[in-house]
Amino acid sequence: MIRTAQQKDKASLERLYDKSVYGKLPQLVEWALKVVPERVFVAEEHGEILSSAYSMVCGYDNLRSSYLAFREEESARRLIDYLLKIRSKKGLRNLYVFCPKDFVDIRAHLISRGFVPECIRNIDGKDYIVELHDGAFNPACHLSKPLKPLSDKLREGKSDDVQALAGILHESLPRDFNTIEDAVKCANTQS
């Protein structure tokens, strides 16, 4: 069951966060429990809190969530899915989840739900990947088959391929290869 935290949950949340990557109850979560407890969501089973996250709606109807702590990953996944439902139900623009960089399995779950990594932030000495869900990425989408089957052959590259490869690098990675000459140099060194 997922619900809004209450002041009486403070001791349980302290135990949860003490054993998490945070090492203690974050000040923001503690403040929210006193002032706006509806910003803290918990997933519980048999009266035991298994995961928690702080969230808030801010600027341009964006839902942000941070301080994700969990005893088991499945409860964290359920909590993330719950946040997605809130975003959809309230018609919020984006959902941002600040996910500690080392939460690899949770990040994989986020991507499977249509999140894309936006940036890395360091908060209080901890690296977070800010994962964004705006509804544009649908990893379960199905592409129709091309009208004409593609023929592809694998072969070793030749020096004649440098210009074509440079064109692909330049077009697909314009920030890295803002001129075709940069892409040609890269293609020549990799051949």
Long-range contacts (C-beta under 8 A, 24 or more apart in sequence): 1-43, 1-44, 1-45, 2-41, 2-42, 2-43, 2-44, 2-78, 2-79, 2-82, 3-41, 3-42, 3-44, 4-37, 4-38, 4-40, 4-41, 4-42, 5-32, 5-33, 5-37, 5-40, 5-41, 5-42, 5-52, 6-33, 6-37, 7-33, 7-34, 7-37, 9-33, 9-42, 9-49, 12-48, 12-49, 13-40, 13-42, 13-49, 13-52, 16-49, 16-50, 16-51, 16-52, 16-69, 16-70, 16-71, 17-52, 17-67, 17-69, 19-71, 20-69, 20-70, 21-69, 21-100, 21-102, 21-103, 21-126, 22-67, 22-69, 22-126, 26-54, 26-67, 28-54, 28-66, 28-67, 29-54, 29-67, 41-79, 41-82, 41-83, 42-79, 43-70, 43-75, 43-76, 43-78, 43-79, 43-82, 45-75, 50-75, 51-75, 51-76, 51-78, 51-79, 52-79, 53-79, 53-83, 55-83, 55-86, 57-90, 57-92, 60-93, 61-91, 61-92, 61-93, 62-92, 62-93, 62-94, 62-95, 62-96, 63-87, 63-90, 63-92, 63-94, 63-95, 63-96, 64-95, 64-96, 64-98, 65-95, 65-96, 65-97, 65-98, 66-97, 66-98, 66-128, 67-98, 68-97, 68-98, 68-99, 68-100, 68-103, 68-106, 73-105, 73-106, 73-109, 76-106, 76-109, 77-106, 77-109, 80-106, 80-109, 80-110, 80-113, 81-113, 84-113, 84-133, 87-133, 93-134, 94-132, 94-133, 94-134, 95-132, 95-133, 95-134, 96-130, 96-131, 96-132, 96-133, 97-130, 97-131, 97-133, 98-123, 98-128, 98-129, 98-130, 98-131, 99-128, 99-129, 99-130, 99-131, 100-126, 100-127, 100-128, 100-129, 101-127, 101-128, 101-129, 107-131, 111-139, 112-139, 113-139, 114-138, 114-139, 157-191, 159-191, 161-187, 161-191, 162-187, 162-188, 162-191
